[in-house]
Amino acid sequence: MSSNTAPKRQDFPADFRWGVSTSSFQIEGAGREDGKGESIWDRFCSEPGRIRDGSNALVACDHYHLFPQDLDMAKALGVNAYRFSIAWPRILPNGTAGRGAVNEAGLAFYDRLVDGMLERGLDPWATLYHWDLPQPLQEQGGWLSRDTVGAFLEYTDIVTRRLGDRVKHWITHNEPWCSCMMGYWEGVHAPGGKSLADAMQACHHVLLSHGQAIPLIRKNSAGAQVGITLSLHPITAASDSAEDAAALKRHDGLRNRWFLDPLFGRGYPEDTLALLASSGNAAPKVEAGDLAAIATATDFLGVNYYFPEMVKADPAGGPMRASLVEREGVERTGFGWEISPQGLVDLLTRIQRDYNPAVIQLTENGSTFEDVLTPDGHVHDAERLSYLQRHLSAVKQALDAGVPVKGYFAWSLLDNFEWAEGYLRRFGIAYVDYATQQRTLKDSGLWYGQFLNE
Ligand code: IFM
């Protein structure tokens, strides 16, 4: 199938999982309702200059109240799976049960949400951590503190005991790169840290909490499938030079292998560890048994794909920096991210070749453009539609090449709060009018529905 031809559902295996993806902080709103505690993102939003449009997510898409209509829309699209995340501060406003009661109203909300999915024939895919750490835990060090691993296990135990009878797909963490590197090193995400060493320590604790949570989830949710979702990138070098090849290896080490290697039982990559050691002693502290825990077997690897990267050597940039090359003449999304369906094929085949996971779930893929709700009541998002079609064709290509991709989740069902960009970026296949909370399926969403129902 050429990547220019619209794909057809029948081209995919009958048991392929079709979904949409969302996250708690980005859509729920109800930021101060029913006992929900403050998260690091609530705090980050309240700090001047952090969010580009000065907004916050206290209301967002008001999904907390409007979820029945959102689930109706997902059902009408014809998806059979719905990915969502649980807001830890809704369950444990103080972060841990030891320092405050479990918030029954928070658990009851996720009961209603999950039951709503099941009533509509949508398989619930729950992510336990999509970045909204309770602020009280941040005040104890956040992911820099090993105690947060214990707090995560406590939270996981409470949630999976409550929902584990109905939720049978669990994702421990969404994109540790973003929560740790953007949050503790680049300073552009909560909690706004600026230290590479901190980011690496945070990352280690996140991965450790993933590994230690797996047996707990399996105990509380009989027959559940458990995995982690990573944001991964295919990376190429700007030239054939040895310097650019070295830059590629360095960049890939931190971006991709740092996560994949330990999850697949190889420990942290030696070359990246050496670079970290020479970069202000930035390698994380790892205790005996940690790497074995991180390598605990999972049922699937969640992959989020958005864009490829190209790097060239940058002698002035310090050992961890390979400078990114902005390729000219390529298509880009509204965010400036390069559009490359071929990049998805390359990424998936590389993961299979190098790590051979039994199952890959494409847990996010999507794009942002300047959408306009026109007077005819439509959003003619031709670029997103084309992006979606071409990436589905890429998935098919990867399947044909023998990659075990078993599901595709479009990011996202709704336009939503796009972190440091606030509401300036619309990733939804449904447009949200934030003033009225009206949802309108964009042309891309209408097409996804036709594709799924044909
Ligand atoms: O909105 C985010 C999501 O929370 C995590 N993956 C990438 C998306 C687009 O930036």
Residues whose N, C-alpha, C, O or C-beta is under 5 A from the ligand:
A	BS01	IFM	none
